[in-house]
């Protein structure tokens, strides 16, 4: 009887338990501050909440702030990532908090495109908007970065010195809000 019980308790080959594989790409559920918000405190708490558990390293590296402010630490609490900045943000500045398309969930699914949130430390949100569409041949357009430079400056990819930033969606559409007007801008897509 003991031998029969021991044999019936042995491991068997079979499909892994836990249901079907997760193939759904993650998405951003919320951000703080919210997009279009003005009068954001210079030492505001910046956070991104995702729809599911994320792979910490790839996702943390995909989240940044433009114009560039160095991030001292990226802290996780469940599905929420909070950024601890090296220094306070500047007064009267419009910022873009962005999540690049390389952010992945714990099952390896990447976001279908990046995500941006634009806010300002000024008293009002600048009204200028640039929007358009990128056509791509030979690569996926989703997540293409659109760097925006005021007054015709040329890009420096090592400095990340752009004045504003946009990300193309799955159809190649991009939208860059919060630009001071009047003004002239040059766009570079990467």
Secondary structure, 3 states (H helix, E strand, C coil): CHHHHHHHCCCCCCCCCCCCCCCCCCCEEEEECCCCCCCCCCCCCEEEEECCCECHHHHHHHEEEECCCCEEEEEEECCEEEEEECCCCCCCCEEEEEECCCCEECCCCECCCCEEEEEECCCCCCCEEEEEECCCCCCCCCCCEEEEEECCCCCCCCCCCCCEEEECCCCCEEEEEEECCCCCEEEEEC
